[in-house]
Amino acid sequence: MIRILVADDHAIVRHGVKQVVADTSDITVAAEATNGNEVVEKLRGNDIDLVLLDLAMPGISSLDLVRRVRTEAPTVPIIIFSMHDERQVVSRALRAGAAGYITKDSDPDLITDAIRKVASGGRFMDPRLVNSMIFNSSPDEVLPDILSDREYRVLELLAVGKTVNEIAEDLHLSAKTVSTHKVNLMHKLSIGNIADLIRYALAHGVSPR
């Protein structure tokens, strides 16, 4: 039996996953989590074979959470289960340590196929994402890997017009720390003002998770 931890802050999503695996004989939802901190706690207190993980949850979130899970439970594979299908998000999640990536509009059979393959030691990506990443990408659309995960997260939030103080609240950081990240990413991207930075982010398909 494949025991999975479903991590999503929306009850309807967790319920949907339970309904999908209820029709199988080899997969069961052993635990649920509604935020990043709960994910870590549930991993410590349960026998989990796989984590089905949303990237956008309260507490520890995004790629920080992927890396935290890999640290806490290095033998437990992660499948990202997200509404976002942007190449940048998918690529960075996989590099952070996720073994699979599927979107929330995937067919139920695709979800169970992904769980089985990743739980057995393989990797899995929604075929639509594979096609998009291979055939629709171009060098001009790829953000430099020199950006840290935190800098990239700040860029995502700046792209939707959030202020430094709002970003600080969202990420549980000080405004000074967020300002430092903003300065660093502008320097790395050779961009001199915030307006050009936002235009750059939008042109490269950056959007918040």
Residue pairs with C-beta under 8 A, 6 or more apart in sequence:
1 26
1 27
1 28
2 26
2 27
2 28
2 49
2 50
2 115
2 116
2 119
3 28
3 30
3 31
3 46
3 47
3 48
3 49
3 50
4 21
4 27
4 28
4 29
4 30
4 48
4 49
4 50
4 51
4 52
4 115
5 29
5 30
5 31
5 32
5 33
5 39
5 42
5 43
5 46
5 48
5 50
5 51
5 52
6 13
6 14
6 17
6 18
6 29
6 31
6 32
6 33
6 52
7 32
7 33
7 34
7 36
7 38
7 39
7 51
7 52
7 53
7 54
7 57
8 14
8 17
8 33
8 34
8 52
8 54
8 57
8 81
9 34
9 35
9 54
9 56
9 57
9 58
10 54
13 54
13 81
13 104
14 29
14 32
17 29
17 52
17 81
17 111
18 29
20 108
20 111
20 112
21 27
21 28
21 29
21 112
21 115
23 108
24 112
26 116
27 112
27 115
27 116
30 46
30 47
30 48
31 42
31 45
31 46
31 48
32 42
33 39
33 41
33 42
33 57
34 57
34 58
35 57
35 58
35 59
35 60
36 57
36 58
36 59
36 60
36 61
36 64
36 65
36 68
37 59
37 60
38 59
39 51
39 53
39 57
39 60
39 65
39 68
39 69
40 60
40 68
40 69
40 72
42 48
43 51
43 69
43 72
43 73
43 76
44 72
48 73
48 76
49 76
49 119
50 76
50 77
50 78
50 79
50 115
50 118
50 119
51 69
51 73
51 76
51 77
51 78
51 79
52 79
52 81
52 115
53 65
53 66
53 69
53 78
53 79
53 80
53 81
53 98
54 80
54 81
54 82
55 61
55 62
55 63
55 65
55 66
55 80
55 82
55 84
55 89
55 93
55 209
56 62
56 82
56 84
56 208
56 209
57 65
60 68
61 209
62 149
62 153
62 209
63 92
63 93
63 96
63 149
63 152
63 153
64 149
64 150
66 78
66 80
66 93
66 96
66 97
66 98
67 96
67 97
69 76
69 78
69 97
70 78
70 96
70 97
77 99
77 100
77 118
77 119
77 121
78 97
78 98
78 99
78 100
79 98
79 99
79 100
79 101
79 102
79 114
79 115
79 118
79 124
80 90
80 93
80 98
80 100
80 101
80 102
81 102
81 103
81 104
81 111
82 89
82 93
82 101
82 103
82 104
82 209
83 103
83 104
83 105
84 90
84 103
84 207
84 209
85 103
85 126
85 128
85 129
85 132
86 205
86 206
86 207
87 132
87 133
87 136
87 137
87 141
87 142
87 205
88 142
88 143
88 152
88 204
88 205
88 206
89 209
90 101
90 125
90 129
90 133
91 133
92 149
92 152
93 101
94 101
94 125
96 149
99 118
99 122
99 123
99 124
100 114
100 117
100 118
100 123
100 124
100 125
101 124
101 125
101 126
101 129
102 110
102 111
102 114
102 124
102 125
102 126
103 126
103 128
103 129
106 114
106 126
110 126
113 124
114 124
114 126
117 123
117 124
118 124
141 204
141 205
142 204
143 152
143 204
143 206
144 188
144 189
146 188
147 155
147 185
147 188
147 189
148 181
148 184
150 171
150 181
151 181
151 184
151 185
151 188
152 185
152 206
153 171
154 167
154 171
154 178
154 181
154 182
154 185
155 185
155 197
155 201
155 206
156 201
156 206
156 207
156 208
156 209
157 166
157 167
157 170
157 171
157 208
158 167
158 182
158 194
158 197
158 198
158 201
159 198
159 201
159 202
159 206
159 207
159 208
160 207
160 208
161 198
162 170
164 175
164 178
164 179
164 182
165 175
167 173
167 178
168 174
168 175
168 177
168 178
171 178
182 194
182 197
185 197
186 192
186 194
186 197
189 197
189 200
191 197
191 200
